[in-house]
Amino acid sequence: MLVALGFLMVATFMYLVLAKRATPVVGLILVPVAFGLFAGAGTDIGSMIVDGIESLAPTAALLFFAIIFFGIMIDVGLFDPLVRLILRLVNDDPARLVVGTAVLAMVVSLDGDGSTTFIITTSAMLPLYLKLRVSPVVLTVVAGLANATMNIIPWGGPTVRAASALGLSPSDVFVPMIPSLVVGLVIVLLFSMHLGVMERRRLGKLVLTSEPLLAGVGARGSGGGTGSAGSGGDGDADGPAEVGQMAGGLDPDRDTLRPRLLPFNAALTVALLVVLGLDVIPIPVLFMVAAAIALAVNFPRVADQSEAIARHSSSIVSVVAMVFAAAVLTGVFQGTGMVEEMALWLTGIIPDSLGPFLAVITGLLSIPFTFFMTNDAFYFGVLPVLTETAAQYGIEPVEMARASITGQPVHMQSPLVPAILLLVTLAGVSLADHHRKVLWRAAIVSVAMLVVGVLLGQIPLG
């Protein structure tokens, strides 16, 4: 019964969100609570949810202070030169803008943190999308695909989890998969070119005016970012989508600019990214300290510091609320035992005749399973069971690990991933509109990476 309830719970949540019957926050809270009670959790459901909240509290802290830090960097003008450079390269071509978004997201994704990638990419590119009247959904699709494909880098998370769960070296898992990564990125660029050309045809040749970027747009707020589409949310309307304060601060005449502090802010940001890559300090603590330094140096007056935080409060509330709501689904999934039962059911239905194909089967299963589960649940709960079974057919654990990471392009679009919630919130895009355009493309990237791994012998086929 737990297996059926687990799948039905996920299906119900996805239906409500995609059909826009409920916002993700409401769906993530009420659906798991209802199914958890039906599964017999009783009053224990409270402790289950608290456990989920405790596990995601560091993530909420990370996003809270990351938004403040990069919001300040946007306010003070750190990214303005980058925007001007991109503006010159893009000129008046929406197709160049979309491809440039993919390249920027890929480069920034090298730091291994999706939230940082989306904050920087959105702050740099969204003003240009709105100026050219290109659909912000295209931005979320391209940035989401680029970051998700890059997510298999060893310091990105899933590769380390797969290696840790099976007692392997992350380099043994990742290095042979570099050709798959390259092919995946090429496909992302092709999708970007296609989306860009479609936008070019829809809009025609556009000319940027001399008006300040986002003039009159930035104050609209981002509360509807994940619950309702803006006027340009589905890519068919001409008007810009509503965006939050994070995307509205690039007016070249704004009062918050600090040109004299540009070298300091650049050095602080580089230092932050370097220490983040070294992984010597917990990331939430790192962003807390960096945000405090940025506030103190750029806004010495207490009133200005409070004002700087308030400017980005709408984005903070939207994202942090989504994280804690996702904790309800995670807590109920794990607390009721649904995850374990679903894993056991899965391994039990695989016929013995398919045993030699378990590596490929694992790669295919990682696509939906990592979308519906957290990475921890899949790599530490499902993968070891599948790997133990595969060993009976001569399949090495490292080969199973390689296959398991190919589902990451789809996983990163999951509402259980805080970074993607941050992306759609900052871009003012409905999660449902994002999913309609991104999921099938992400599935193609995942399958292509799996196929390349099989063709090159890194993942066995029978």
C-alpha positions in Angstrom: 0.0 0.0 0.0 2.9 2.4 0.8 4.2 1.9 -2.8 0.8 2.9 -4.3 0.4 5.8 -1.9 3.9 7.1 -2.7 3.4 7.1 -6.4 -0.2 8.5 -6.1 1.1 11.3 -3.7 3.7 12.4 -6.3 1.2 12.1 -9.2 -1.4 14.2 -7.2 1.1 16.9 -6.4 2.4 17.1 -10.0 -1.2 17.3 -11.4 -2.2 20.1 -9.0 0.9 22.1 -9.9 1.0 21.5 -13.6 -2.8 22.1 -13.9 -2.4 25.3 -11.8 -4.9 24.0 -9.3 -2.5 24.9 -6.4 0.7 26.7 -5.9 3.8 24.6 -5.2 3.9 25.7 -1.6 0.3 24.7 -1.0 0.7 21.4 -2.9 4.0 20.5 -1.1 2.3 21.0 2.3 -1.2 19.7 2.0 -0.7 16.7 -0.4 1.9 15.0 1.8 0.0 15.7 5.0 -3.2 14.2 3.5 -1.4 11.1 2.2 0.7 10.7 5.4 -2.4 10.7 7.5 -4.0 8.2 5.2 -0.9 6.0 5.5 -1.4 5.9 9.3 1.2 8.4 10.4 -1.2 9.9 13.0 0.3 12.4 15.3 3.8 11.2 14.4 3.4 13.1 11.1 4.5 16.2 13.1 7.9 14.7 14.0 8.3 13.5 10.4 7.9 17.0 9.1 10.2 18.5 11.7 12.8 15.9 10.7 12.4 17.1 7.1 12.6 20.7 8.1 15.8 20.1 10.1 17.4 18.4 7.1 16.7 21.3 4.8 17.3 24.1 7.3 20.9 24.6 6.2 19.7 24.9 2.6 17.1 27.5 3.6 19.9 29.4 5.4 22.1 29.2 2.3 19.5 30.5 0.0 18.5 33.3 2.4 22.0 34.7 2.7 23.0 33.9 -0.9 20.1 36.0 -2.1 21.1 38.9 0.2 24.8 38.6 -0.9 24.2 38.5 -4.7 21.4 41.0 -4.3 23.8 43.5 -2.8 26.4 42.8 -5.5 23.7 43.6 -8.1 22.6 46.7 -6.2 26.1 48.1 -6.0 26.8 47.4 -9.7 29.2 44.5 -9.7 27.5 42.8 -12.6 26.8 45.9 -14.7 30.0 45.6 -16.8 29.0 42.0 -17.6 25.5 43.0 -18.6 27.0 45.8 -20.9 29.4 43.3 -22.4 26.6 40.8 -23.1 24.4 43.6 -24.4 27.1 44.5 -27.0 27.5 40.8 -28.0 23.8 40.2 -28.2 23.1 43.4 -30.2 19.5 43.0 -31.4 19.3 39.2 -31.8 17.2 37.2 -29.4 18.9 34.0 -30.6 22.3 35.2 -29.5 20.8 36.2 -26.2 19.5 32.7 -25.5 22.7 30.9 -26.6 24.7 33.4 -24.4 22.5 32.5 -21.5 23.4 28.8 -21.9 27.1 29.5 -22.1 27.0 31.8 -19.1 25.1 29.2 -17.0 27.6 26.5 -18.0 30.6 28.6 -17.0 29.1 29.7 -13.7 28.0 26.2 -12.9 31.6 25.2 -12.6 31.3 26.3 -8.9 29.0 23.4 -8.3 26.2 25.4 -6.7 23.0 25.7 -8.6 21.6 28.6 -6.5 24.7 30.8 -7.2 24.5 29.9 -10.9 20.8 31.0 -11.2 21.3 34.2 -9.2 24.1 35.3 -11.4 22.6 34.2 -14.7 19.2 35.7 -13.9 20.5 39.0 -12.6 22.7 39.4 -15.7 20.3 38.1 -18.4 16.7 38.7 -17.3 16.9 42.5 -17.9 17.9 41.8 -21.5 15.1 39.3 -21.9 12.6 41.8 -20.7 14.1 44.6 -22.9 14.0 42.4 -26.0 10.6 41.0 -24.9 11.9 37.4 -25.0 10.0 35.0 -22.9 11.6 34.5 -19.4 10.5 30.9 -19.6 13.2 30.5 -22.3 15.7 31.8 -19.7 14.7 29.3 -17.1 14.7 26.4 -19.5 18.1 27.1 -20.9 19.7 28.0 -17.6 18.1 25.0 -15.9 19.3 22.6 -18.6 22.8 24.0 -18.6 23.2 23.8 -14.8 21.5 20.4 -14.6 23.8 18.9 -17.2 26.9 20.3 -15.4 25.6 18.9 -12.1 27.5 15.6 -12.6 30.9 17.3 -11.9 32.4 15.7 -8.8 31.9 18.6 -6.6 28.3 19.1 -7.7 26.8 16.5 -5.4 25.3 13.5 -7.2 28.7 12.0 -8.3 30.0 12.2 -4.7 26.8 10.7 -3.4 27.0 7.8 -5.8 30.6 7.2 -5.1 30.1 7.4 -1.3 27.1 5.0 -1.3 29.2 2.4 -3.2 32.6 3.1 -1.6 34.2 4.4 -4.9 36.4 7.3 -5.9 34.4 10.2 -7.4 37.1 10.6 -10.1 36.6 6.9 -11.2 32.9 7.7 -11.7 33.2 11.1 -13.3 36.3 11.0 -15.6 35.0 8.3 -18.0 31.7 10.2 -18.2 33.3 13.4 -19.5 32.4 12.5 -23.2 28.8 12.0 -22.0 29.0 15.4 -20.3 30.3 17.1 -23.5 27.6 15.6 -25.6 25.0 16.7 -23.1 26.3 20.2 -23.2 26.3 20.2 -27.0 22.6 19.1 -27.0 21.8 21.9 -24.5 23.4 24.4 -26.9 21.4 23.0 -29.8 18.2 23.4 -27.8 19.3 26.9 -26.9 19.8 27.8 -30.6 16.5 26.3 -31.5 14.7 28.2 -28.8 16.5 31.4 -29.7 15.6 31.1 -33.4 12.0 30.5 -32.4 12.0 33.6 -30.3 13.6 35.5 -33.2 10.9 34.4 -35.6 8.2 35.3 -33.0 9.6 38.7 -32.3 11.4 39.7 -35.4 14.4 42.0 -35.4 14.4 44.2 -32.3 16.4 47.3 -31.4 17.3 48.2 -27.9 16.3 51.7 -26.8 18.4 53.9 -24.6 15.9 53.5 -21.7 17.3 52.2 -18.4 17.0 48.4 -18.1 13.9 47.3 -16.3 12.7 50.9 -15.8 9.4 50.7 -14.0 9.5 46.9 -13.8 11.6 46.1 -10.8 9.2 47.1 -8.2 6.5 44.6 -9.1 7.5 41.9 -6.7 8.0 38.2 -7.2 5.3 36.7 -5.1 3.6 35.2 -8.2 6.8 33.7 -9.6 6.1 30.1 -8.8 2.4 30.2 -8.5 1.3 32.1 -11.6 2.7 33.0 -14.9 3.5 36.5 -15.9 2.2 37.9 -19.1 5.1 36.5 -21.0 5.3 33.2 -19.0 4.2 30.9 -21.7 6.3 32.4 -24.5 3.3 33.5 -26.5 2.6 36.9 -25.1 4.5 40.1 -25.9 4.6 41.6 -22.5 7.3 41.0 -19.9 6.6 38.7 -17.0 6.5 40.1 -13.5 9.9 39.9 -11.8 11.2 40.4 -8.3 13.7 42.8 -6.8 16.6 40.5 -7.6 16.1 41.2 -11.3 15.1 44.8 -11.0 18.2 46.6 -9.9 20.1 47.3 -13.0 19.1 50.9 -13.6 22.4 52.7 -14.4 21.3 55.7 -12.3 20.2 53.8 -9.2 21.3 55.3 -5.8 22.8 52.0 -4.6 25.8 52.0 -7.0 29.2 51.9 -5.4 31.7 52.3 -8.3 34.6 53.0 -5.9 34.0 49.7 -4.1 34.0 47.7 -7.3 37.5 46.2 -6.8 36.6 45.2 -3.2 33.3 43.7 -4.2 34.9 41.8 -7.1 37.6 40.4 -4.7 35.0 39.5 -2.1 32.9 37.6 -4.7 36.0 35.8 -6.2 37.1 34.8 -2.7 33.7 33.5 -1.9 33.6 31.3 -5.0 37.1 30.1 -4.4 36.4 29.1 -0.8 33.1 27.6 -1.9 35.0 25.4 -4.4 37.6 24.3 -1.8 34.7 23.1 0.5 36.6 24.0 3.7 33.7 25.9 5.3 30.0 24.9 5.3 28.4 26.8 2.5 25.5 28.4 4.6 28.1 29.8 7.0 30.2 31.0 4.1 27.3 33.0 2.7 26.3 34.3 6.1 29.7 35.8 6.7 30.1 37.1 3.1 26.6 38.8 3.2 27.5 40.4 6.6 30.8 41.8 5.2 29.1 43.0 2.0 26.4 44.8 4.0 28.8 46.4 6.4 31.2 47.7 3.8 28.8 48.8 1.1 26.1 50.2 3.5 27.8 51.5 6.7 24.6 53.1 7.9 22.2 50.7 9.8 19.2 52.2 8.0 20.8 51.5 4.6 21.6 47.9 5.7 18.0 47.3 6.6 16.8 48.8 3.4 19.2 46.6 1.4 17.8 43.5 3.0 14.2 44.7 2.5 14.8 45.2 -1.2 15.2 41.5 -1.7 12.7 40.3 0.9 10.1 39.2 -1.6 12.5 36.8 -3.3 13.8 35.5 0.1 10.3 34.8 1.4 9.2 33.0 -1.8 12.3 30.7 -1.9 12.6 29.9 1.7 8.9 29.2 2.0 9.3 26.8 -0.9 12.2 25.0 0.8 10.4 24.5 4.0 7.3 23.3 2.1 9.4 20.8 0.2 10.6 19.6 3.6 7.1 18.4 4.3 7.1 16.1 1.3 10.6 14.9 2.1 9.7 14.2 5.7 6.6 12.3 5.0 8.3 10.3 2.2 11.0 9.1 4.5 9.1 9.0 7.8 6.3 6.8 6.5 8.8 4.4 4.8 7.4 5.1 1.3 10.9 5.6 -0.2 12.2 2.3 1.2 9.1 0.4 0.1 9.2 1.9 -3.4 12.9 0.9 -3.8 12.2 -2.7 -2.7 9.2 -2.9 -5.0 11.2 -1.6 -7.9 14.0 -4.2 -7.5 11.4 -6.9 -7.0 9.6 -6.3 -10.3 12.8 -6.5 -12.5 12.7 -10.0 -14.2 15.9 -12.1 -13.9 16.2 -12.0 -17.7 16.8 -8.3 -17.5 19.6 -8.7 -14.9 22.5 -8.2 -17.4 20.9 -4.9 -18.4 20.7 -3.5 -14.9 23.2 -0.7 -15.6 21.1 0.7 -18.4 17.9 0.1 -16.5 19.4 2.0 -13.6 20.2 4.9 -15.9 16.7 5.0 -17.2 15.2 4.7 -13.7 17.3 7.5 -12.4 15.4 9.9 -14.7 12.0 9.6 -13.0 13.2 8.5 -9.6 15.6 11.3 -9.0 12.8 13.7 -10.0 10.4 12.3 -7.4 13.0 11.6 -4.8 15.9 13.6 -3.2 19.4 12.6 -4.4 20.1 11.2 -0.9 17.1 8.9 -1.1 18.0 7.6 -4.5 21.8 7.2 -4.1 21.8 5.9 -0.6 18.5 4.0 -0.7 17.9 2.7 -4.2 21.3 2.6 -5.9 22.9 0.2 -3.3 20.1 -2.3 -3.7 20.3 -2.2 -7.5 24.1 -2.5 -7.4 24.0 -5.5 -5.2 21.6 -7.2 -7.6 23.7 -6.2 -10.6 26.8 -7.7 -9.1 25.3 -11.2 -9.6 25.5 -10.5 -13.3 29.1 -9.3 -13.4 28.3 -5.5 -13.5 30.8 -3.5 -11.5 29.6 -0.9 -8.9 31.5 1.9 -10.7 29.5 1.1 -13.8 26.2 1.3 -11.9 27.4 4.6 -10.4 28.1 6.1 -13.8 24.7 5.1 -15.1 23.0 6.5 -12.0 24.2 10.1 -12.6 22.8 10.4 -16.1 19.4 11.3 -14.7 20.6 14.6 -13.3 19.3 16.8 -16.1 15.8 15.8 -15.1 16.5 15.7 -11.4 17.5 19.3 -11.2 14.0 20.3 -12.5 12.3 18.7 -9.6 10.3 20.9 -7.1 12.3 19.1 -4.4 15.4 21.0 -5.6 15.5 24.4 -4.0 17.7 25.9 -6.7 15.1 25.4 -9.4 12.5 27.0 -7.2 14.9 30.0 -6.8 15.3 30.2 -10.6 11.6 30.4 -11.4 11.0 32.8 -8.6 13.7 35.2 -9.7 12.6 35.0 -13.3 8.9 35.5 -12.4 8.0 32.3 -14.2 5.4 29.7 -13.3 6.9 26.3 -12.3 4.2 24.7 -14.5 5.3 26.7 -17.5 8.9 25.8 -16.9 8.1 22.1 -16.6 6.1 22.0 -19.8 9.1 23.3 -21.8 12.0 21.8 -19.9 11.1 18.2 -18.8 11.1 16.6 -22.3 14.3 18.4 -23.3 16.0 17.3 -20.0 14.9 13.7 -20.6 16.5 13.8 -24.1 19.8 15.1 -22.6 19.7 12.3 -19.9 19.1 9.6 -22.5 21.8 10.9 -24.8 24.3 10.9 -21.9 23.4 7.3 -21.1 23.7 6.3 -24.8 27.1 7.8 -25.1 28.2 6.0 -21.9 27.0 2.7 -23.4 28.6 3.3 -26.8 32.0 4.1 -25.3 31.8 1.1 -23.0 31.7 3.1 -19.7 28.2 1.7 -19.0 27.7 -2.0 -19.9 24.8 -3.1 -22.1 24.1 -6.8 -21.4 
